[in-house]
């Protein structure tokens, strides 16, 4: 009976971990040159947020 209980607990913990919502990404301020062109550091991509502002998000 103990192996069945352990397997059910393991399955329950696995499903509980998968049901967590994804964290919201952390945006960084882009770097602007003298002409007003935006750029991001290495590892970040230039994106437009829901509010219409330009930001740097982690590249996937």
C-alpha positions as CSV (number, residue, x, y, z in Angstrom):
1,X,0.0,0.0,0.0
2,X,2.9,2.4,0.7
3,X,4.3,2.4,-2.9
4,X,0.8,3.3,-4.3
5,X,0.5,6.1,-1.7
6,X,3.9,7.4,-2.6
7,X,3.2,7.3,-6.3
8,X,-0.1,9.2,-5.8
9,X,1.7,11.9,-3.7
10,X,4.4,12.3,-6.4
11,X,1.8,12.6,-9.1
12,X,-0.2,15.2,-7.1
13,X,2.9,17.3,-6.4
14,X,3.9,17.2,-10.1
15,X,0.4,18.4,-11.2
16,X,0.4,21.1,-8.5
17,X,3.8,22.4,-9.8
18,X,2.5,22.6,-13.3
19,X,-0.6,24.5,-12.4
20,X,1.3,27.6,-11.2
21,X,0.8,30.6,-13.5
22,X,3.9,31.8,-15.4
23,X,5.7,34.7,-13.8
24,X,5.4,38.1,-15.5
25,X,8.6,39.1,-17.3
26,X,10.8,41.8,-16.0
27,X,11.4,44.6,-18.5
28,X,14.5,46.8,-18.7
29,X,14.8,50.3,-20.0
30,X,16.4,50.3,-23.5
31,X,19.5,52.4,-24.3
32,X,18.9,55.3,-26.7
33,X,21.5,56.8,-29.0
34,X,21.6,60.5,-30.0
35,X,19.2,59.9,-32.9
36,X,16.6,58.4,-30.6
37,X,17.0,54.8,-31.7
38,X,16.5,52.2,-29.0
39,X,18.7,49.2,-28.4
40,X,19.1,46.5,-25.8
41,X,22.0,44.8,-24.1
42,X,23.1,41.3,-25.1
43,X,20.6,38.7,-24.1
44,X,17.6,41.0,-24.3
45,X,15.2,41.8,-27.2
46,X,13.5,45.1,-28.0
47,X,9.7,44.7,-27.5
48,X,6.6,46.9,-27.3
49,X,4.6,46.4,-24.1
50,X,0.8,46.3,-23.8
51,X,0.8,50.1,-23.0
52,X,2.7,50.9,-26.2
53,X,6.0,51.7,-24.6
54,X,9.4,50.3,-25.8
55,X,11.2,48.0,-23.4
56,X,13.9,45.2,-23.3
57,X,12.7,41.7,-22.4
58,X,14.8,38.6,-21.9
59,X,15.5,36.9,-25.2
60,X,14.1,33.4,-25.6
